[in-house]
């Protein structure tokens, strides 16, 4: 390396593994047999997840 060059570090993934919440879980909605991802910490599938209104910090949502 010359005096004017810069050194660097290689980019890699996160140092810690992704959080996992158990394999083989299913949606809690009665009659729904959708399997949830082990990375989804919710209790319901996308279709049955209760609606959540985001915090808008003073703005009105239409």
mmCIF file of the N, C-alpha and C atoms, coordinates in Angstrom:
data_MODEL
# 
_entry.id   MODEL 
# 
loop_
_atom_site.group_PDB 
_atom_site.id 
_atom_site.type_symbol 
_atom_site.label_atom_id 
_atom_site.label_alt_id 
_atom_site.label_comp_id 
_atom_site.label_asym_id 
_atom_site.label_entity_id 
_atom_site.label_seq_id 
_atom_site.pdbx_PDB_ins_code 
_atom_site.Cartn_x 
_atom_site.Cartn_y 
_atom_site.Cartn_z 
_atom_site.occupancy 
_atom_site.B_iso_or_equiv 
_atom_site.pdbx_formal_charge 
_atom_site.auth_seq_id 
_atom_site.auth_comp_id 
_atom_site.auth_asym_id 
_atom_site.auth_atom_id 
_atom_site.pdbx_PDB_model_num 
ATOM 1   N N  . UNK A 1 1  ? 0.840   -1.187  0.000  1.00 0.00 ? 1  UNK A N  1 
ATOM 2   C CA . UNK A 1 1  ? 0.000   0.000   0.000  1.00 0.00 ? 1  UNK A CA 1 
ATOM 3   C C  . UNK A 1 1  ? 0.879   1.242   0.000  1.00 0.00 ? 1  UNK A C  1 
ATOM 4   N N  . UNK A 1 2  ? 0.403   2.250   -0.671 1.00 0.00 ? 2  UNK A N  1 
ATOM 5   C CA . UNK A 1 2  ? 1.137   3.511   -0.662 1.00 0.00 ? 2  UNK A CA 1 
ATOM 6   C C  . UNK A 1 2  ? 0.695   4.347   0.531  1.00 0.00 ? 2  UNK A C  1 
ATOM 7   N N  . UNK A 1 3  ? 1.359   5.449   0.759  1.00 0.00 ? 3  UNK A N  1 
ATOM 8   C CA . UNK A 1 3  ? 1.017   6.313   1.884  1.00 0.00 ? 3  UNK A CA 1 
ATOM 9   C C  . UNK A 1 3  ? -0.346  6.966   1.722  1.00 0.00 ? 3  UNK A C  1 
ATOM 10  N N  . UNK A 1 4  ? -0.839  7.075   0.487  1.00 0.00 ? 4  UNK A N  1 
ATOM 11  C CA . UNK A 1 4  ? -2.106  7.759   0.244  1.00 0.00 ? 4  UNK A CA 1 
ATOM 12  C C  . UNK A 1 4  ? -3.308  6.827   0.209  1.00 0.00 ? 4  UNK A C  1 
ATOM 13  N N  . UNK A 1 5  ? -3.128  5.551   0.284  1.00 0.00 ? 5  UNK A N  1 
ATOM 14  C CA . UNK A 1 5  ? -4.267  4.633   0.200  1.00 0.00 ? 5  UNK A CA 1 
ATOM 15  C C  . UNK A 1 5  ? -4.905  4.438   1.578  1.00 0.00 ? 5  UNK A C  1 
ATOM 16  N N  . UNK A 1 6  ? -6.160  4.036   1.550  1.00 0.00 ? 6  UNK A N  1 
ATOM 17  C CA . UNK A 1 6  ? -6.905  3.801   2.787  1.00 0.00 ? 6  UNK A CA 1 
ATOM 18  C C  . UNK A 1 6  ? -7.176  2.312   2.934  1.00 0.00 ? 6  UNK A C  1 
ATOM 19  N N  . UNK A 1 7  ? -7.211  1.848   4.128  1.00 0.00 ? 7  UNK A N  1 
ATOM 20  C CA . UNK A 1 7  ? -7.575  0.466   4.401  1.00 0.00 ? 7  UNK A CA 1 
ATOM 21  C C  . UNK A 1 7  ? -9.027  0.408   4.811  1.00 0.00 ? 7  UNK A C  1 
ATOM 22  N N  . UNK A 1 8  ? -9.613  -0.744  4.762  1.00 0.00 ? 8  UNK A N  1 
ATOM 23  C CA . UNK A 1 8  ? -11.012 -0.869  5.146  1.00 0.00 ? 8  UNK A CA 1 
ATOM 24  C C  . UNK A 1 8  ? -11.299 -2.245  5.709  1.00 0.00 ? 8  UNK A C  1 
ATOM 25  N N  . UNK A 1 9  ? -12.529 -2.433  6.107  1.00 0.00 ? 9  UNK A N  1 
ATOM 26  C CA . UNK A 1 9  ? -12.973 -3.713  6.636  1.00 0.00 ? 9  UNK A CA 1 
ATOM 27  C C  . UNK A 1 9  ? -13.997 -4.291  5.676  1.00 0.00 ? 9  UNK A C  1 
ATOM 28  N N  . UNK A 1 10 ? -14.056 -5.591  5.574  1.00 0.00 ? 10 UNK A N  1 
ATOM 29  C CA . UNK A 1 10 ? -15.066 -6.226  4.732  1.00 0.00 ? 10 UNK A CA 1 
ATOM 30  C C  . UNK A 1 10 ? -16.426 -6.107  5.408  1.00 0.00 ? 10 UNK A C  1 
ATOM 31  N N  . UNK A 1 11 ? -17.456 -5.962  4.615  1.00 0.00 ? 11 UNK A N  1 
ATOM 32  C CA . UNK A 1 11 ? -18.811 -5.889  5.148  1.00 0.00 ? 11 UNK A CA 1 
ATOM 33  C C  . UNK A 1 11 ? -19.337 -7.300  5.338  1.00 0.00 ? 11 UNK A C  1 
ATOM 34  N N  . UNK A 1 12 ? -19.955 -7.524  6.454  1.00 0.00 ? 12 UNK A N  1 
ATOM 35  C CA . UNK A 1 12 ? -20.545 -8.828  6.721  1.00 0.00 ? 12 UNK A CA 1 
ATOM 36  C C  . UNK A 1 12 ? -21.907 -8.619  7.345  1.00 0.00 ? 12 UNK A C  1 
ATOM 37  N N  . UNK A 1 13 ? -22.594 -9.697  7.576  1.00 0.00 ? 13 UNK A N  1 
ATOM 38  C CA . UNK A 1 13 ? -23.905 -9.617  8.202  1.00 0.00 ? 13 UNK A CA 1 
ATOM 39  C C  . UNK A 1 13 ? -23.801 -9.181  9.644  1.00 0.00 ? 13 UNK A C  1 
ATOM 40  N N  . UNK A 1 14 ? -24.923 -9.155  10.296 1.00 0.00 ? 14 UNK A N  1 
ATOM 41  C CA . UNK A 1 14 ? -24.967 -8.759  11.694 1.00 0.00 ? 14 UNK A CA 1 
ATOM 42  C C  . UNK A 1 14 ? -24.143 -9.731  12.542 1.00 0.00 ? 14 UNK A C  1 
ATOM 43  N N  . UNK A 1 15 ? -23.637 -9.254  13.612 1.00 0.00 ? 15 UNK A N  1 
ATOM 44  C CA . UNK A 1 15 ? -22.832 -10.090 14.497 1.00 0.00 ? 15 UNK A CA 1 
ATOM 45  C C  . UNK A 1 15 ? -23.683 -11.100 15.261 1.00 0.00 ? 15 UNK A C  1 
ATOM 46  N N  . UNK A 1 16 ? -24.939 -10.778 15.476 1.00 0.00 ? 16 UNK A N  1 
ATOM 47  C CA . UNK A 1 16 ? -25.792 -11.703 16.219 1.00 0.00 ? 16 UNK A CA 1 
ATOM 48  C C  . UNK A 1 16 ? -26.822 -12.332 15.274 1.00 0.00 ? 16 UNK A C  1 
ATOM 49  N N  . UNK A 1 17 ? -27.287 -13.526 15.577 1.00 0.00 ? 17 UNK A N  1 
ATOM 50  C CA . UNK A 1 17 ? -28.268 -14.188 14.705 1.00 0.00 ? 17 UNK A CA 1 
ATOM 51  C C  . UNK A 1 17 ? -29.649 -13.537 14.831 1.00 0.00 ? 17 UNK A C  1 
ATOM 52  N N  . UNK A 1 18 ? -30.498 -13.760 13.832 1.00 0.00 ? 18 UNK A N  1 
ATOM 53  C CA . UNK A 1 18 ? -31.860 -13.240 13.859 1.00 0.00 ? 18 UNK A CA 1 
ATOM 54  C C  . UNK A 1 18 ? -32.647 -13.904 14.980 1.00 0.00 ? 18 UNK A C  1 
ATOM 55  N N  . UNK A 1 19 ? -33.605 -13.174 15.541 1.00 0.00 ? 19 UNK A N  1 
ATOM 56  C CA . UNK A 1 19 ? -34.442 -13.739 16.594 1.00 0.00 ? 19 UNK A CA 1 
ATOM 57  C C  . UNK A 1 19 ? -35.392 -14.754 15.978 1.00 0.00 ? 19 UNK A C  1 
ATOM 58  N N  . UNK A 1 20 ? -35.579 -15.850 16.642 1.00 0.00 ? 20 UNK A N  1 
ATOM 59  C CA . UNK A 1 20 ? -36.490 -16.895 16.174 1.00 0.00 ? 20 UNK A CA 1 
ATOM 60  C C  . UNK A 1 20 ? -37.502 -17.181 17.284 1.00 0.00 ? 20 UNK A C  1 
ATOM 61  N N  . UNK A 1 21 ? -38.729 -17.517 16.904 1.00 0.00 ? 21 UNK A N  1 
ATOM 62  C CA . UNK A 1 21 ? -39.814 -17.661 17.872 1.00 0.00 ? 21 UNK A CA 1 
ATOM 63  C C  . UNK A 1 21 ? -40.449 -19.041 17.870 1.00 0.00 ? 21 UNK A C  1 
ATOM 64  N N  . UNK A 1 22 ? -39.778 -20.033 17.369 1.00 0.00 ? 22 UNK A N  1 
ATOM 65  C CA . UNK A 1 22 ? -40.304 -21.400 17.401 1.00 0.00 ? 22 UNK A CA 1 
ATOM 66  C C  . UNK A 1 22 ? -40.837 -21.832 16.051 1.00 0.00 ? 22 UNK A C  1 
ATOM 67  N N  . UNK A 1 23 ? -40.625 -23.092 15.740 1.00 0.00 ? 23 UNK A N  1 
ATOM 68  C CA . UNK A 1 23 ? -41.063 -23.652 14.459 1.00 0.00 ? 23 UNK A CA 1 
ATOM 69  C C  . UNK A 1 23 ? -42.398 -24.347 14.633 1.00 0.00 ? 23 UNK A C  1 
ATOM 70  N N  . UNK A 1 24 ? -43.164 -24.437 13.561 1.00 0.00 ? 24 UNK A N  1 
ATOM 71  C CA . UNK A 1 24 ? -44.409 -25.194 13.575 1.00 0.00 ? 24 UNK A CA 1 
ATOM 72  C C  . UNK A 1 24 ? -45.585 -24.490 14.220 1.00 0.00 ? 24 UNK A C  1 
ATOM 73  N N  . UNK A 1 25 ? -45.502 -23.195 14.507 1.00 0.00 ? 25 UNK A N  1 
ATOM 74  C CA . UNK A 1 25 ? -46.632 -22.480 15.106 1.00 0.00 ? 25 UNK A CA 1 
ATOM 75  C C  . UNK A 1 25 ? -47.685 -22.199 14.047 1.00 0.00 ? 25 UNK A C  1 
ATOM 76  N N  . UNK A 1 26 ? -48.944 -22.160 14.438 1.00 0.00 ? 26 UNK A N  1 
ATOM 77  C CA . UNK A 1 26 ? -50.036 -21.844 13.524 1.00 0.00 ? 26 UNK A CA 1 
ATOM 78  C C  . UNK A 1 26 ? -50.816 -20.638 14.050 1.00 0.00 ? 26 UNK A C  1 
ATOM 79  N N  . UNK A 1 27 ? -51.586 -20.043 13.157 1.00 0.00 ? 27 UNK A N  1 
ATOM 80  C CA . UNK A 1 27 ? -52.425 -18.891 13.498 1.00 0.00 ? 27 UNK A CA 1 
ATOM 81  C C  . UNK A 1 27 ? -53.404 -19.292 14.596 1.00 0.00 ? 27 UNK A C  1 
ATOM 82  N N  . UNK A 1 28 ? -53.653 -18.385 15.539 1.00 0.00 ? 28 UNK A N  1 
ATOM 83  C CA . UNK A 1 28 ? -54.558 -18.677 16.661 1.00 0.00 ? 28 UNK A CA 1 
ATOM 84  C C  . UNK A 1 28 ? -56.035 -18.517 16.313 1.00 0.00 ? 28 UNK A C  1 
ATOM 85  N N  . UNK A 1 29 ? -56.332 -18.016 15.135 1.00 0.00 ? 29 UNK A N  1 
ATOM 86  C CA . UNK A 1 29 ? -57.729 -17.871 14.713 1.00 0.00 ? 29 UNK A CA 1 
ATOM 87  C C  . UNK A 1 29 ? -58.338 -19.271 14.576 1.00 0.00 ? 29 UNK A C  1 
ATOM 88  N N  . UNK A 1 30 ? -59.491 -19.506 15.211 1.00 0.00 ? 30 UNK A N  1 
ATOM 89  C CA . UNK A 1 30 ? -60.114 -20.834 15.103 1.00 0.00 ? 30 UNK A CA 1 
ATOM 90  C C  . UNK A 1 30 ? -60.369 -21.200 13.636 1.00 0.00 ? 30 UNK A C  1 
ATOM 91  N N  . UNK A 1 31 ? -59.951 -22.377 13.249 1.00 0.00 ? 31 UNK A N  1 
ATOM 92  C CA . UNK A 1 31 ? -60.160 -22.869 11.889 1.00 0.00 ? 31 UNK A CA 1 
ATOM 93  C C  . UNK A 1 31 ? -59.054 -22.511 10.910 1.00 0.00 ? 31 UNK A C  1 
ATOM 94  N N  . UNK A 1 32 ? -58.167 -21.615 11.259 1.00 0.00 ? 32 UNK A N  1 
ATOM 95  C CA . UNK A 1 32 ? -57.082 -21.211 10.367 1.00 0.00 ? 32 UNK A CA 1 
ATOM 96  C C  . UNK A 1 32 ? -55.879 -22.123 10.617 1.00 0.00 ? 32 UNK A C  1 
ATOM 97  N N  . UNK A 1 33 ? -55.357 -22.693 9.556  1.00 0.00 ? 33 UNK A N  1 
ATOM 98  C CA . UNK A 1 33 ? -54.224 -23.612 9.695  1.00 0.00 ? 33 UNK A CA 1 
ATOM 99  C C  . UNK A 1 33 ? -52.960 -23.040 9.078  1.00 0.00 ? 33 UNK A C  1 
ATOM 100 N N  . UNK A 1 34 ? -52.896 -21.717 8.906  1.00 0.00 ? 34 UNK A N  1 
ATOM 101 C CA . UNK A 1 34 ? -51.721 -21.074 8.330  1.00 0.00 ? 34 UNK A CA 1 
ATOM 102 C C  . UNK A 1 34 ? -50.550 -21.203 9.290  1.00 0.00 ? 34 UNK A C  1 
ATOM 103 N N  . UNK A 1 35 ? -49.430 -21.702 8.765  1.00 0.00 ? 35 UNK A N  1 
ATOM 104 C CA . UNK A 1 35 ? -48.221 -21.816 9.583  1.00 0.00 ? 35 UNK A CA 1 
ATOM 105 C C  . UNK A 1 35 ? -47.498 -20.483 9.595  1.00 0.00 ? 35 UNK A C  1 
ATOM 106 N N  . UNK A 1 36 ? -47.069 -20.067 10.775 1.00 0.00 ? 36 UNK A N  1 
ATOM 107 C CA . UNK A 1 36 ? -46.352 -18.806 10.934 1.00 0.00 ? 36 UNK A CA 1 
ATOM 108 C C  . UNK A 1 36 ? -44.859 -19.025 10.758 1.00 0.00 ? 36 UNK A C  1 
ATOM 109 N N  . UNK A 1 37 ? -44.195 -18.013 10.251 1.00 0.00 ? 37 UNK A N  1 
ATOM 110 C CA . UNK A 1 37 ? -42.751 -18.054 10.104 1.00 0.00 ? 37 UNK A CA 1 
ATOM 111 C C  . UNK A 1 37 ? -42.095 -18.077 11.477 1.00 0.00 ? 37 UNK A C  1 
ATOM 112 N N  . UNK A 1 38 ? -40.968 -18.744 11.566 1.00 0.00 ? 38 UNK A N  1 
ATOM 113 C CA . UNK A 1 38 ? -40.258 -18.768 12.845 1.00 0.00 ? 38 UNK A CA 1 
ATOM 114 C C  . UNK A 1 38 ? -39.680 -17.399 13.194 1.00 0.00 ? 38 UNK A C  1 
ATOM 115 N N  . UNK A 1 39 ? -39.681 -16.473 12.237 1.00 0.00 ? 39 UNK A N  1 
ATOM 116 C CA . UNK A 1 39 ? -39.177 -15.114 12.480 1.00 0.00 ? 39 UNK A CA 1 
ATOM 117 C C  . UNK A 1 39 ? -40.315 -14.124 12.755 1.00 0.00 ? 39 UNK A C  1 
ATOM 118 N N  . UNK A 1 40 ? -41.569 -14.586 12.734 1.00 0.00 ? 40 UNK A N  1 
ATOM 119 C CA . UNK A 1 40 ? -42.737 -13.753 13.007 1.00 0.00 ? 40 UNK A CA 1 
ATOM 120 C C  . UNK A 1 40 ? -43.108 -13.939 14.471 1.00 0.00 ? 40 UNK A C  1 
ATOM 121 N N  . UNK A 1 41 ? -43.030 -12.860 15.260 1.00 0.00 ? 41 UNK A N  1 
ATOM 122 C CA . UNK A 1 41 ? -43.348 -13.006 16.685 1.00 0.00 ? 41 UNK A CA 1 
ATOM 123 C C  . UNK A 1 41 ? -44.829 -12.835 16.985 1.00 0.00 ? 41 UNK A C  1 
ATOM 124 N N  . UNK A 1 42 ? -45.660 -12.652 15.961 1.00 0.00 ? 42 UNK A N  1 
ATOM 125 C CA . UNK A 1 42 ? -47.094 -12.490 16.161 1.00 0.00 ? 42 UNK A CA 1 
ATOM 126 C C  . UNK A 1 42 ? -47.791 -13.801 16.473 1.00 0.00 ? 42 UNK A C  1 
ATOM 127 N N  . UNK A 1 43 ? -49.066 -13.693 16.809 1.00 0.00 ? 43 UNK A N  1 
ATOM 128 C CA . UNK A 1 43 ? -49.861 -14.871 17.129 1.00 0.00 ? 43 UNK A CA 1 
ATOM 129 C C  . UNK A 1 43 ? -50.822 -15.230 16.014 1.00 0.00 ? 43 UNK A C  1 
ATOM 130 N N  . UNK A 1 44 ? -51.001 -14.304 15.053 1.00 0.00 ? 44 UNK A N  1 
ATOM 131 C CA . UNK A 1 44 ? -51.947 -14.502 13.962 1.00 0.00 ? 44 UNK A CA 1 
ATOM 132 C C  . UNK A 1 44 ? -51.244 -14.362 12.617 1.00 0.00 ? 44 UNK A C  1 
ATOM 133 N N  . UNK A 1 45 ? -51.847 -14.941 11.580 1.00 0.00 ? 45 UNK A N  1 
ATOM 134 C CA . UNK A 1 45 ? -51.338 -14.760 10.227 1.00 0.00 ? 45 UNK A CA 1 
ATOM 135 C C  . UNK A 1 45 ? -51.729 -13.355 9.745  1.00 0.00 ? 45 UNK A C  1 
ATOM 136 N N  . UNK A 1 46 ? -51.270 -12.968 8.574  1.00 0.00 ? 46 UNK A N  1 
ATOM 137 C CA . UNK A 1 46 ? -51.535 -11.621 8.047  1.00 0.00 ? 46 UNK A CA 1 
ATOM 138 C C  . UNK A 1 46 ? -53.032 -11.363 7.899  1.00 0.00 ? 46 UNK A C  1 
ATOM 139 N N  . UNK A 1 47 ? -53.773 -12.358 7.470  1.00 0.00 ? 47 UNK A N  1 
ATOM 140 C CA . UNK A 1 47 ? -55.213 -12.186 7.238  1.00 0.00 ? 47 UNK A CA 1 
ATOM 141 C C  . UNK A 1 47 ? -55.963 -11.929 8.545  1.00 0.00 ? 47 UNK A C  1 
ATOM 142 N N  . UNK A 1 48 ? -55.568 -12.587 9.624  1.00 0.00 ? 48 UNK A N  1 
ATOM 143 C CA . UNK A 1 48 ? -56.314 -12.499 10.882 1.00 0.00 ? 48 UNK A CA 1 
ATOM 144 C C  . UNK A 1 48 ? -55.692 -11.570 11.923 1.00 0.00 ? 48 UNK A C  1 
ATOM 145 N N  . UNK A 1 49 ? -54.581 -10.950 11.619 1.00 0.00 ? 49 UNK A N  1 
ATOM 146 C CA . UNK A 1 49 ? -53.944 -10.027 12.565 1.00 0.00 ? 49 UNK A CA 1 
ATOM 147 C C  . UNK A 1 49 ? -54.882 -8.854  12.838 1.00 0.00 ? 49 UNK A C  1 
ATOM 148 N N  . UNK A 1 50 ? -55.170 -8.534  14.105 1.00 0.00 ? 50 UNK A N  1 
ATOM 149 C CA . UNK A 1 50 ? -56.036 -7.389  14.401 1.00 0.00 ? 50 UNK A CA 1 
ATOM 150 C C  . UNK A 1 50 ? -55.436 -6.097  13.844 1.00 0.00 ? 50 UNK A C  1 
ATOM 151 N N  . UNK A 1 51 ? -56.310 -5.211  13.361 1.00 0.00 ? 51 UNK A N  1 
ATOM 152 C CA . UNK A 1 51 ? -55.847 -3.967  12.778 1.00 0.00 ? 51 UNK A CA 1 
ATOM 153 C C  . UNK A 1 51 ? -55.204 -3.085  13.848 1.00 0.00 ? 51 UNK A C  1 
ATOM 154 N N  . UNK A 1 52 ? -54.060 -2.524  13.515 1.00 0.00 ? 52 UNK A N  1 
ATOM 155 C CA . UNK A 1 52 ? -53.369 -1.617  14.414 1.00 0.00 ? 52 UNK A CA 1 
ATOM 156 C C  . UNK A 1 52 ? -53.243 -0.273  13.724 1.00 0.00 ? 52 UNK A C  1 
ATOM 157 N N  . UNK A 1 53 ? -53.637 0.789   14.398 1.00 0.00 ? 53 UNK A N  1 
ATOM 158 C CA . UNK A 1 53 ? -53.547 2.131   13.832 1.00 0.00 ? 53 UNK A CA 1 
ATOM 159 C C  . UNK A 1 53 ? -52.211 2.726   14.249 1.00 0.00 ? 53 UNK A C  1 
ATOM 160 N N  . UNK A 1 54 ? -51.401 3.123   13.274 1.00 0.00 ? 54 UNK A N  1 
ATOM 161 C CA . UNK A 1 54 ? -50.093 3.671   13.639 1.00 0.00 ? 54 UNK A CA 1 
ATOM 162 C C  . UNK A 1 54 ? -50.207 5.033   14.306 1.00 0.00 ? 54 UNK A C  1 
ATOM 163 N N  . UNK A 1 55 ? -49.245 5.366   15.119 1.00 0.00 ? 55 UNK A N  1 
ATOM 164 C CA . UNK A 1 55 ? -49.198 6.683   15.750 1.00 0.00 ? 55 UNK A CA 1 
ATOM 165 C C  . UNK A 1 55 ? -48.761 7.687   14.698 1.00 0.00 ? 55 UNK A C  1 
ATOM 166 N N  . UNK A 1 56 ? -49.525 8.732   14.519 1.00 0.00 ? 56 UNK A N  1 
ATOM 167 C CA . UNK A 1 56 ? -49.252 9.676   13.441 1.00 0.00 ? 56 UNK A CA 1 
ATOM 168 C C  . UNK A 1 56 ? -48.709 11.017  13.916 1.00 0.00 ? 56 UNK A C  1 
ATOM 169 N N  . UNK A 1 57 ? -48.518 11.194  15.189 1.00 0.00 ? 57 UNK A N  1 
ATOM 170 C CA . UNK A 1 57 ? -47.952 12.411  15.766 1.00 0.00 ? 57 UNK A CA 1 
ATOM 171 C C  . UNK A 1 57 ? -48.682 13.674  15.324 1.00 0.00 ? 57 UNK A C  1 
ATOM 172 N N  . UNK A 1 58 ? -49.984 13.700  15.521 1.00 0.00 ? 58 UNK A N  1 
ATOM 173 C CA . UNK A 1 58 ? -50.769 14.893  15.269 1.00 0.00 ? 58 UNK A CA 1 
ATOM 174 C C  . UNK A 1 58 ? -51.367 15.011  13.887 1.00 0.00 ? 58 UNK A C  1 
ATOM 175 N N  . UNK A 1 59 ? -51.065 14.105  12.976 1.00 0.00 ? 59 UNK A N  1 
ATOM 176 C CA . UNK A 1 59 ? -51.628 14.165  11.636 1.00 0.00 ? 59 UNK A CA 1 
ATOM 177 C C  . UNK A 1 59 ? -52.876 13.312  11.561 1.00 0.00 ? 59 UNK A C  1 
ATOM 178 N N  . UNK A 1 60 ? -53.850 13.785  10.796 1.00 0.00 ? 60 UNK A N  1 
ATOM 179 C CA . UNK A 1 60 ? -55.060 13.015  10.604 1.00 0.00 ? 60 UNK A CA 1 
ATOM 180 C C  . UNK A 1 60 ? -54.887 12.062  9.437  1.00 0.00 ? 60 UNK A C  1 
ATOM 181 N N  . UNK A 1 61 ? -55.339 10.834  9.622  1.00 0.00 ? 61 UNK A N  1 
ATOM 182 C CA . UNK A 1 61 ? -55.337 9.871   8.535  1.00 0.00 ? 61 UNK A CA 1 
ATOM 183 C C  . UNK A 1 61 ? -56.717 9.952   7.895  1.00 0.00 ? 61 UNK A C  1 
ATOM 184 N N  . UNK A 1 62 ? -56.774 9.944   6.587  1.00 0.00 ? 62 UNK A N  1 
ATOM 185 C CA . UNK A 1 62 ? -58.031 10.093  5.839  1.00 0.00 ? 62 UNK A CA 1 
ATOM 186 C C  . UNK A 1 62 ? -59.104 9.167   6.251  1.00 0.00 ? 62 UNK A C  1 
# 
